[in-house]
Amino acid sequence: MKVSCPSCQTNYNIDDRRIPPGGAKLKCARCQTTFPIKA
């Protein structure tokens, strides 16, 4: 799954199997913004 940071638009490829059914929060390595992701 491809996601991008809403603040700085850094792109990430996240393995769908690592995201729990209720979703998760991802912290951007570049700008430190935390944002929700859902599978």
PyMOL Python script that loads the backbone (N, CA, C, O; Angstrom):
from pymol import cmd

cmd.read_pdbstr("""\
ATOM      1  N   MET A   1       0.851  -1.171   0.000  1.00  0.00           N
ATOM      2  CA  MET A   1       0.000   0.000   0.000  1.00  0.00           C
ATOM      3  C   MET A   1       0.899   1.237   0.000  1.00  0.00           C
ATOM      4  O   MET A   1       1.890   1.299   0.728  1.00  0.00           O
ATOM      5  N   LYS A   2       0.540   2.209  -0.822  1.00  0.00           N
ATOM      6  CA  LYS A   2       1.303   3.450  -0.882  1.00  0.00           C
ATOM      7  C   LYS A   2       0.578   4.528  -0.093  1.00  0.00           C
ATOM      8  O   LYS A   2      -0.621   4.738  -0.276  1.00  0.00           O
ATOM      9  N   VAL A   3       1.304   5.208   0.782  1.00  0.00           N
ATOM     10  CA  VAL A   3       0.750   6.324   1.543  1.00  0.00           C
ATOM     11  C   VAL A   3       1.732   7.483   1.453  1.00  0.00           C
ATOM     12  O   VAL A   3       2.924   7.285   1.220  1.00  0.00           O
ATOM     13  N   SER A   4       1.221   8.690   1.641  1.00  0.00           N
ATOM     14  CA  SER A   4       2.097   9.853   1.651  1.00  0.00           C
ATOM     15  C   SER A   4       1.752  10.732   2.837  1.00  0.00           C
ATOM     16  O   SER A   4       0.597  10.815   3.252  1.00  0.00           O
ATOM     17  N   CYS A   5       2.758  11.381   3.370  1.00  0.00           N
ATOM     18  CA  CYS A   5       2.587  12.273   4.509  1.00  0.00           C
ATOM     19  C   CYS A   5       1.748  13.476   4.078  1.00  0.00           C
ATOM     20  O   CYS A   5       2.031  14.094   3.052  1.00  0.00           O
ATOM     21  N   PRO A   6       0.716  13.810   4.859  1.00  0.00           N
ATOM     22  CA  PRO A   6      -0.121  14.953   4.488  1.00  0.00           C
ATOM     23  C   PRO A   6       0.599  16.298   4.629  1.00  0.00           C
ATOM     24  O   PRO A   6       0.156  17.296   4.061  1.00  0.00           O
ATOM     25  N   SER A   7       1.699  16.331   5.376  1.00  0.00           N
ATOM     26  CA  SER A   7       2.405  17.599   5.578  1.00  0.00           C
ATOM     27  C   SER A   7       3.504  17.857   4.548  1.00  0.00           C
ATOM     28  O   SER A   7       3.596  18.949   3.987  1.00  0.00           O
ATOM     29  N   CYS A   8       4.338  16.837   4.304  1.00  0.00           N
ATOM     30  CA  CYS A   8       5.490  17.065   3.420  1.00  0.00           C
ATOM     31  C   CYS A   8       5.465  16.202   2.156  1.00  0.00           C
ATOM     32  O   CYS A   8       6.379  16.290   1.335  1.00  0.00           O
ATOM     33  N   GLN A   9       4.435  15.370   1.989  1.00  0.00           N
ATOM     34  CA  GLN A   9       4.234  14.527   0.817  1.00  0.00           C
ATOM     35  C   GLN A   9       5.325  13.475   0.606  1.00  0.00           C
ATOM     36  O   GLN A   9       5.512  13.006  -0.517  1.00  0.00           O
ATOM     37  N   THR A  10       6.045  13.098   1.661  1.00  0.00           N
ATOM     38  CA  THR A  10       6.989  11.994   1.555  1.00  0.00           C
ATOM     39  C   THR A  10       6.195  10.710   1.334  1.00  0.00           C
ATOM     40  O   THR A  10       5.202  10.470   2.020  1.00  0.00           O
ATOM     41  N   ASN A  11       6.628   9.883   0.380  1.00  0.00           N
ATOM     42  CA  ASN A  11       5.904   8.659   0.045  1.00  0.00           C
ATOM     43  C   ASN A  11       6.481   7.462   0.775  1.00  0.00           C
ATOM     44  O   ASN A  11       7.693   7.352   0.959  1.00  0.00           O
ATOM     45  N   TYR A  12       5.588   6.559   1.193  1.00  0.00           N
ATOM     46  CA  TYR A  12       5.974   5.332   1.873  1.00  0.00           C
ATOM     47  C   TYR A  12       5.249   4.157   1.244  1.00  0.00           C
ATOM     48  O   TYR A  12       4.097   4.280   0.830  1.00  0.00           O
ATOM     49  N   ASN A  13       5.921   3.021   1.174  1.00  0.00           N
ATOM     50  CA  ASN A  13       5.295   1.760   0.785  1.00  0.00           C
ATOM     51  C   ASN A  13       5.163   0.936   2.054  1.00  0.00           C
ATOM     52  O   ASN A  13       6.167   0.519   2.632  1.00  0.00           O
ATOM     53  N   ILE A  14       3.924   0.696   2.495  1.00  0.00           N
ATOM     54  CA  ILE A  14       3.652  -0.016   3.729  1.00  0.00           C
ATOM     55  C   ILE A  14       3.072  -1.386   3.389  1.00  0.00           C
ATOM     56  O   ILE A  14       2.174  -1.501   2.555  1.00  0.00           O
ATOM     57  N   ASP A  15       3.594  -2.422   4.041  1.00  0.00           N
ATOM     58  CA  ASP A  15       3.063  -3.774   3.866  1.00  0.00           C
ATOM     59  C   ASP A  15       1.674  -3.836   4.497  1.00  0.00           C
ATOM     60  O   ASP A  15       1.527  -3.577   5.691  1.00  0.00           O
ATOM     61  N   ASP A  16       0.654  -4.177   3.708  1.00  0.00           N
ATOM     62  CA  ASP A  16      -0.723  -4.242   4.198  1.00  0.00           C
ATOM     63  C   ASP A  16      -0.868  -5.178   5.396  1.00  0.00           C
ATOM     64  O   ASP A  16      -1.722  -4.954   6.255  1.00  0.00           O
ATOM     65  N   ARG A  17      -0.053  -6.214   5.462  1.00  0.00           N
ATOM     66  CA  ARG A  17      -0.148  -7.184   6.557  1.00  0.00           C
ATOM     67  C   ARG A  17       0.291  -6.602   7.893  1.00  0.00           C
ATOM     68  O   ARG A  17      -0.023  -7.170   8.939  1.00  0.00           O
ATOM     69  N   ARG A  18       1.007  -5.486   7.883  1.00  0.00           N
ATOM     70  CA  ARG A  18       1.474  -4.869   9.121  1.00  0.00           C
ATOM     71  C   ARG A  18       0.459  -3.906   9.722  1.00  0.00           C
ATOM     72  O   ARG A  18       0.639  -3.436  10.846  1.00  0.00           O
ATOM     73  N   ILE A  19      -0.606  -3.608   8.982  1.00  0.00           N
ATOM     74  CA  ILE A  19      -1.615  -2.662   9.460  1.00  0.00           C
ATOM     75  C   ILE A  19      -2.758  -3.442  10.098  1.00  0.00           C
ATOM     76  O   ILE A  19      -3.383  -4.265   9.429  1.00  0.00           O
ATOM     77  N   PRO A  20      -3.047  -3.202  11.384  1.00  0.00           N
ATOM     78  CA  PRO A  20      -4.153  -3.922  12.029  1.00  0.00           C
ATOM     79  C   PRO A  20      -5.498  -3.507  11.432  1.00  0.00           C
ATOM     80  O   PRO A  20      -5.594  -2.459  10.793  1.00  0.00           O
ATOM     81  N   PRO A  21      -6.550  -4.329  11.637  1.00  0.00           N
ATOM     82  CA  PRO A  21      -7.865  -4.036  11.047  1.00  0.00           C
ATOM     83  C   PRO A  21      -8.415  -2.651  11.393  1.00  0.00           C
ATOM     84  O   PRO A  21      -9.112  -2.045  10.579  1.00  0.00           O
ATOM     85  N   GLY A  22      -8.114  -2.151  12.580  1.00  0.00           N
ATOM     86  CA  GLY A  22      -8.626  -0.847  12.988  1.00  0.00           C
ATOM     87  C   GLY A  22      -7.798   0.319  12.486  1.00  0.00           C
ATOM     88  O   GLY A  22      -8.144   1.474  12.736  1.00  0.00           O
ATOM     89  N   GLY A  23      -6.697   0.036  11.774  1.00  0.00           N
ATOM     90  CA  GLY A  23      -5.821   1.086  11.289  1.00  0.00           C
ATOM     91  C   GLY A  23      -4.642   1.291  12.227  1.00  0.00           C
ATOM     92  O   GLY A  23      -4.521   0.606  13.242  1.00  0.00           O
ATOM     93  N   ALA A  24      -3.785   2.224  11.888  1.00  0.00           N
ATOM     94  CA  ALA A  24      -2.586   2.506  12.675  1.00  0.00           C
ATOM     95  C   ALA A  24      -2.192   3.962  12.466  1.00  0.00           C
ATOM     96  O   ALA A  24      -2.758   4.661  11.626  1.00  0.00           O
ATOM     97  N   LYS A  25      -1.220   4.399  13.241  1.00  0.00           N
ATOM     98  CA  LYS A  25      -0.680   5.739  13.061  1.00  0.00           C
ATOM     99  C   LYS A  25       0.760   5.611  12.597  1.00  0.00           C
ATOM    100  O   LYS A  25       1.529   4.807  13.123  1.00  0.00           O
ATOM    101  N   LEU A  26       1.107   6.406  11.614  1.00  0.00           N
ATOM    102  CA  LEU A  26       2.446   6.395  11.051  1.00  0.00           C
ATOM    103  C   LEU A  26       3.106   7.732  11.350  1.00  0.00           C
ATOM    104  O   LEU A  26       2.489   8.786  11.197  1.00  0.00           O
ATOM    105  N   LYS A  27       4.361   7.682  11.777  1.00  0.00           N
ATOM    106  CA  LYS A  27       5.108   8.911  12.040  1.00  0.00           C
ATOM    107  C   LYS A  27       6.087   9.115  10.890  1.00  0.00           C
ATOM    108  O   LYS A  27       6.905   8.245  10.593  1.00  0.00           O
ATOM    109  N   CYS A  28       5.993  10.256  10.259  1.00  0.00           N
ATOM    110  CA  CYS A  28       6.853  10.580   9.125  1.00  0.00           C
ATOM    111  C   CYS A  28       8.301  10.738   9.589  1.00  0.00           C
ATOM    112  O   CYS A  28       8.578  11.448  10.556  1.00  0.00           O
ATOM    113  N   ALA A  29       9.209  10.077   8.898  1.00  0.00           N
ATOM    114  CA  ALA A  29      10.619  10.145   9.251  1.00  0.00           C
ATOM    115  C   ALA A  29      11.225  11.509   8.895  1.00  0.00           C
ATOM    116  O   ALA A  29      12.218  11.925   9.493  1.00  0.00           O
ATOM    117  N   ARG A  30      10.636  12.188   7.938  1.00  0.00           N
ATOM    118  CA  ARG A  30      11.189  13.470   7.504  1.00  0.00           C
ATOM    119  C   ARG A  30      10.734  14.640   8.384  1.00  0.00           C
ATOM    120  O   ARG A  30      11.563  15.416   8.858  1.00  0.00           O
ATOM    121  N   CYS A  31       9.407  14.769   8.604  1.00  0.00           N
ATOM    122  CA  CYS A  31       8.907  15.952   9.307  1.00  0.00           C
ATOM    123  C   CYS A  31       8.306  15.657  10.678  1.00  0.00           C
ATOM    124  O   CYS A  31       7.869  16.576  11.371  1.00  0.00           O
ATOM    125  N   GLN A  32       8.280  14.379  11.079  1.00  0.00           N
ATOM    126  CA  GLN A  32       7.793  13.959  12.394  1.00  0.00           C
ATOM    127  C   GLN A  32       6.285  14.100  12.582  1.00  0.00           C
ATOM    128  O   GLN A  32       5.805  13.989  13.710  1.00  0.00           O
ATOM    129  N   THR A  33       5.527  14.340  11.522  1.00  0.00           N
ATOM    130  CA  THR A  33       4.066  14.409  11.615  1.00  0.00           C
ATOM    131  C   THR A  33       3.512  12.992  11.799  1.00  0.00           C
ATOM    132  O   THR A  33       3.948  12.058  11.127  1.00  0.00           O
ATOM    133  N   THR A  34       2.560  12.842  12.703  1.00  0.00           N
ATOM    134  CA  THR A  34       1.887  11.559  12.901  1.00  0.00           C
ATOM    135  C   THR A  34       0.527  11.626  12.217  1.00  0.00           C
ATOM    136  O   THR A  34      -0.238  12.567  12.424  1.00  0.00           O
ATOM    137  N   PHE A  35       0.234  10.607  11.392  1.00  0.00           N
ATOM    138  CA  PHE A  35      -1.038  10.602  10.678  1.00  0.00           C
ATOM    139  C   PHE A  35      -1.608   9.187  10.619  1.00  0.00           C
ATOM    140  O   PHE A  35      -0.856   8.212  10.626  1.00  0.00           O
ATOM    141  N   PRO A  36      -2.939   9.074  10.561  1.00  0.00           N
ATOM    142  CA  PRO A  36      -3.575   7.749  10.554  1.00  0.00           C
ATOM    143  C   PRO A  36      -3.542   7.103   9.179  1.00  0.00           C
ATOM    144  O   PRO A  36      -3.626   7.777   8.152  1.00  0.00           O
ATOM    145  N   ILE A  37      -3.418   5.784   9.181  1.00  0.00           N
ATOM    146  CA  ILE A  37      -3.522   5.010   7.944  1.00  0.00           C
ATOM    147  C   ILE A  37      -4.457   3.842   8.192  1.00  0.00           C
ATOM    148  O   ILE A  37      -4.522   3.319   9.304  1.00  0.00           O
ATOM    149  N   LYS A  38      -5.177   3.434   7.165  1.00  0.00           N
ATOM    150  CA  LYS A  38      -6.079   2.289   7.254  1.00  0.00           C
ATOM    151  C   LYS A  38      -5.820   1.354   6.090  1.00  0.00           C
ATOM    152  O   LYS A  38      -5.491   1.779   4.982  1.00  0.00           O
ATOM    153  N   ALA A  39      -5.976   0.064   6.371  1.00  0.00           N
ATOM    154  CA  ALA A  39      -5.696  -0.958   5.334  1.00  0.00           C
ATOM    155  C   ALA A  39      -6.756  -0.961   4.257  1.00  0.00           C
ATOM    156  O   ALA A  39      -6.678  -1.751   3.316  1.00  0.00           O
TER     157      ALA A  39
END
""", "prot")
cmd.dss("prot")
cmd.show_as("cartoon", "prot")
cmd.util.cbc("prot")
cmd.orient("prot")
